[in-house]
Amino acid sequence: MRTWPAVFNGLKDAGILILNTSNPAEGSPHEHIKTMGVVDATRTALEETGRAIPNSCIVGAFVGTTGWLQLDSVLTALQDYFQADMLMRNRRCAQRGFEEVIVKQF
């Protein structure tokens, strides 16, 4: 089993983890992680924008993992930060993060 950093110290029960990786763990990385969303956000960002900046993809994965937001709200909000071609590319990143996230419950 993979050794995880102390970043989980103090995590309350029923934690949620969004993990950017191409090599996910099989089990929960911590006893308090109950939901884990796994997506290769860096690869997606590189494919869609040509840059290894995975933020938009991670936000999409967050929406897909938690259901706390509507994807349309995120796609609309991106226009506050991007314009034209980069807006479309970041919307595709968020959409793919939402669609490609693998959600695991523990």
FENZI-V103481 format. One record per pair of residues at least 4 apart in sequence whose C-alpha atoms are under 8 Angstrom apart, sorted by the first residue. I is the first residue (numbers start at 1). J is the second residue. D is the distance in whole Angstrom. If there is no record, write none. Layout:
i->I j->J d->D
i->I j->J d->D
This chain:
i->1 j->25 d->8
i->2 j->25 d->7
i->2 j->29 d->8
i->4 j->29 d->7
i->8 j->30 d->7
i->11 j->15 d->7
i->11 j->32 d->7
i->12 j->32 d->6
i->13 j->31 d->8
i->13 j->32 d->5
i->13 j->33 d->7
i->13 j->34 d->8
i->14 j->32 d->6
i->14 j->33 d->6
i->14 j->34 d->5
i->14 j->35 d->7
i->15 j->32 d->6
i->15 j->33 d->4
i->15 j->34 d->6
i->15 j->35 d->7
i->16 j->33 d->6
i->16 j->34 d->6
i->16 j->35 d->5
i->16 j->36 d->6
i->16 j->37 d->8
i->17 j->33 d->7
i->17 j->35 d->6
i->17 j->36 d->5
i->17 j->37 d->6
i->18 j->36 d->6
i->18 j->37 d->5
i->18 j->38 d->6
i->18 j->39 d->8
i->18 j->58 d->7
i->18 j->61 d->7
i->18 j->62 d->7
i->18 j->65 d->8
i->19 j->24 d->8
i->19 j->36 d->7
i->19 j->37 d->6
i->19 j->38 d->5
i->19 j->39 d->6
i->20 j->38 d->6
i->20 j->39 d->5
i->20 j->40 d->5
i->20 j->41 d->6
i->20 j->42 d->7
i->20 j->58 d->7
i->21 j->38 d->7
i->21 j->39 d->6
i->21 j->40 d->5
i->21 j->41 d->7
i->21 j->42 d->8
i->22 j->39 d->7
i->22 j->40 d->5
i->24 j->38 d->7
i->25 j->29 d->7
i->27 j->106 d->8
i->28 j->33 d->6
i->28 j->34 d->7
i->28 j->36 d->8
i->28 j->106 d->7
i->29 j->33 d->7
i->33 j->106 d->7
i->34 j->105 d->6
i->34 j->106 d->5
i->35 j->65 d->8
i->35 j->103 d->7
i->35 j->104 d->6
i->35 j->105 d->5
i->35 j->106 d->6
i->36 j->65 d->7
i->36 j->103 d->6
i->36 j->104 d->5
i->36 j->105 d->7
i->37 j->61 d->7
i->37 j->62 d->7
i->37 j->64 d->8
i->37 j->65 d->5
i->37 j->101 d->6
i->37 j->102 d->5
i->37 j->103 d->4
i->37 j->104 d->6
i->38 j->61 d->8
i->38 j->101 d->5
i->38 j->102 d->5
i->38 j->103 d->6
i->39 j->58 d->8
i->39 j->61 d->7
i->39 j->97 d->7
i->39 j->100 d->6
i->39 j->101 d->5
i->39 j->102 d->7
i->40 j->44 d->6
i->41 j->45 d->6
i->41 j->54 d->5
i->41 j->55 d->8
i->41 j->57 d->5
i->41 j->58 d->6
i->41 j->97 d->7
i->42 j->46 d->6
i->42 j->52 d->5
i->42 j->53 d->6
i->42 j->54 d->5
i->43 j->47 d->6
i->43 j->52 d->7
i->44 j->48 d->6
i->44 j->54 d->7
i->44 j->57 d->7
i->44 j->93 d->6
i->44 j->96 d->8
i->44 j->97 d->8
i->45 j->49 d->6
i->45 j->50 d->7
i->45 j->51 d->6
i->45 j->52 d->6
i->45 j->53 d->6
i->45 j->54 d->5
i->45 j->57 d->7
i->45 j->93 d->6
i->46 j->50 d->4
i->46 j->51 d->5
i->46 j->52 d->5
i->46 j->53 d->8
i->48 j->89 d->6
i->48 j->90 d->7
i->48 j->92 d->7
i->48 j->93 d->6
i->49 j->86 d->7
i->49 j->89 d->6
i->49 j->90 d->7
i->54 j->58 d->6
i->54 j->93 d->8
i->55 j->59 d->6
i->56 j->60 d->6
i->56 j->90 d->6
i->56 j->91 d->7
i->56 j->93 d->6
i->56 j->94 d->5
i->56 j->97 d->8
i->57 j->61 d->6
i->57 j->90 d->8
i->57 j->93 d->5
i->57 j->94 d->4
i->57 j->95 d->7
i->57 j->96 d->7
i->57 j->97 d->4
i->57 j->98 d->7
i->58 j->62 d->6
i->58 j->94 d->7
i->58 j->97 d->6
i->59 j->63 d->6
i->59 j->74 d->8
i->59 j->94 d->6
i->59 j->97 d->7
i->59 j->98 d->8
i->60 j->64 d->6
i->60 j->71 d->7
i->60 j->74 d->8
i->60 j->93 d->8
i->60 j->94 d->4
i->60 j->95 d->6
i->60 j->96 d->7
i->60 j->97 d->5
i->60 j->98 d->4
i->60 j->99 d->8
i->61 j->65 d->6
i->61 j->94 d->7
i->61 j->97 d->4
i->61 j->98 d->5
i->61 j->99 d->8
i->61 j->100 d->8
i->61 j->101 d->5
i->62 j->66 d->6
i->62 j->67 d->8
i->62 j->98 d->7
i->63 j->67 d->5
i->63 j->68 d->6
i->63 j->69 d->6
i->63 j->70 d->7
i->63 j->71 d->6
i->63 j->98 d->6
i->64 j->97 d->8
i->64 j->98 d->5
i->64 j->99 d->7
i->64 j->101 d->7
i->65 j->98 d->8
i->65 j->101 d->7
i->65 j->102 d->8
i->65 j->103 d->6
i->69 j->73 d->7
i->69 j->74 d->8
i->70 j->74 d->7
i->71 j->75 d->6
i->71 j->95 d->8
i->71 j->98 d->8
i->72 j->76 d->6
i->73 j->77 d->6
i->74 j->78 d->6
i->74 j->94 d->8
i->75 j->79 d->8
i->75 j->91 d->6
i->75 j->94 d->7
i->75 j->95 d->8
i->77 j->81 d->8
i->78 j->82 d->6
i->78 j->87 d->7
i->78 j->90 d->7
i->78 j->91 d->7
i->79 j->83 d->6
i->79 j->87 d->6
i->81 j->87 d->8
i->82 j->86 d->6
i->82 j->87 d->5
i->82 j->90 d->8
i->83 j->87 d->5
i->83 j->88 d->8
i->84 j->88 d->7
i->85 j->89 d->6
i->86 j->90 d->6
i->87 j->91 d->6
i->88 j->92 d->6
i->89 j->93 d->6
i->90 j->94 d->6
i->91 j->95 d->6
i->92 j->96 d->6
i->93 j->97 d->6
i->94 j->98 d->6
i->95 j->99 d->6
i->96 j->100 d->6
i->97 j->101 d->6
